[in-house]
């Protein structure tokens, strides 16, 4: 039946969503599959510590994974774990080059690094497993990706709170129109 109906099996593991149940078949020999580490932040921290031990250099580490995100035309690399780098840029309200405050969303630095690195690593036969980024100015942090992730239950609670607050402001009729796209 699955061959007849195109679908993506999404699962949630440790507050993160994975397509294809988190199984990775690409760039593996026939019959071999890999699964993501149970705690990507801990793996990033371990890689960071081993790098410092071997080189004496303090680095930040980001572990990324390619995801086929629904709604996007194509796949994108996202950060699954990080260590040594602040996850969210704290630039909200700071002035831009034209002295206007920035009120847009917070930048997820590990995700941006994952996307940029994916362009260099490639997705097929390139065989480049890691990218070294030099010259990036970043804030150090011991918090990882999982410190900013939420469970689906938490997302539902947040969505409900936003909806109730919105309906209390704009009214039930307009809230229903907004929710169901009725004009």
ChimeraX attribute file (.defattr): number of C-alpha atoms within 10 A of each C-alpha:
attribute: neighborCount
match mode: 1-to-1
recipient: residues
	/A:1	5
	/A:2	7
	/A:3	6
	/A:4	6
	/A:5	7
	/A:6	8
	/A:7	10
	/A:8	14
	/A:9	10
	/A:10	12
	/A:11	14
	/A:12	13
	/A:13	14
	/A:14	13
	/A:15	17
	/A:16	15
	/A:17	18
	/A:18	21
	/A:19	18
	/A:20	15
	/A:21	14
	/A:22	20
	/A:23	12
	/A:24	16
	/A:25	14
	/A:26	13
	/A:27	14
	/A:28	10
	/A:29	8
	/A:30	8
	/A:31	6
	/A:32	10
	/A:33	12
	/A:34	12
	/A:35	10
	/A:36	15
	/A:37	13
	/A:38	10
	/A:39	13
	/A:40	22
	/A:41	24
	/A:42	16
	/A:43	18
	/A:44	21
	/A:45	21
	/A:46	14
	/A:47	19
	/A:48	21
	/A:49	20
	/A:50	12
	/A:51	16
	/A:52	14
	/A:53	11
	/A:54	9
	/A:55	10
	/A:56	10
	/A:57	11
	/A:58	12
	/A:59	18
	/A:60	24
	/A:61	23
	/A:62	29
	/A:63	24
	/A:64	23
	/A:65	18
	/A:66	18
	/A:67	16
	/A:68	15
	/A:69	16
	/A:70	10
	/A:71	6
	/A:72	8
	/A:73	8
	/A:74	9
	/A:75	11
	/A:76	18
	/A:77	22
	/A:78	21
	/A:79	23
	/A:80	25
	/A:81	25
	/A:82	30
	/A:83	28
	/A:84	21
	/A:85	21
	/A:86	20
	/A:87	28
	/A:88	17
	/A:89	15
	/A:90	12
	/A:91	15
	/A:92	13
	/A:93	11
	/A:94	12
	/A:95	12
	/A:96	10
	/A:97	7
	/A:98	6
	/A:99	8
	/A:100	10
	/A:101	13
	/A:102	13
	/A:103	11
	/A:104	9
	/A:105	10
	/A:106	13
	/A:107	14
	/A:108	16
	/A:109	18
	/A:110	27
	/A:111	24
	/A:112	14
	/A:113	19
	/A:114	21
	/A:115	17
	/A:116	15
	/A:117	18
	/A:118	21
	/A:119	12
	/A:120	13
	/A:121	15
	/A:122	12
	/A:123	14
	/A:124	9
	/A:125	9
	/A:126	10
	/A:127	10
	/A:128	12
	/A:129	10
	/A:130	13
	/A:131	15
	/A:132	7
	/A:133	11
	/A:134	7
	/A:135	5
	/A:136	7
	/A:137	6
	/A:138	13
	/A:139	14
	/A:140	13
	/A:141	13
	/A:142	14
	/A:143	17
	/A:144	26
	/A:145	24
	/A:146	18
	/A:147	11
	/A:148	10
	/A:149	14
	/A:150	13
	/A:151	14
	/A:152	13
	/A:153	10
	/A:154	12
	/A:155	12
	/A:156	12
	/A:157	12
	/A:158	11
	/A:159	12
	/A:160	12
	/A:161	12
	/A:162	12
	/A:163	15
	/A:164	13
	/A:165	12
	/A:166	15
	/A:167	16
	/A:168	11
	/A:169	11
	/A:170	11
	/A:171	12
	/A:172	13
	/A:173	10
	/A:174	15
	/A:175	18
	/A:176	14
	/A:177	11
	/A:178	14
	/A:179	10
	/A:180	9
	/A:181	8
	/A:182	9
	/A:183	7
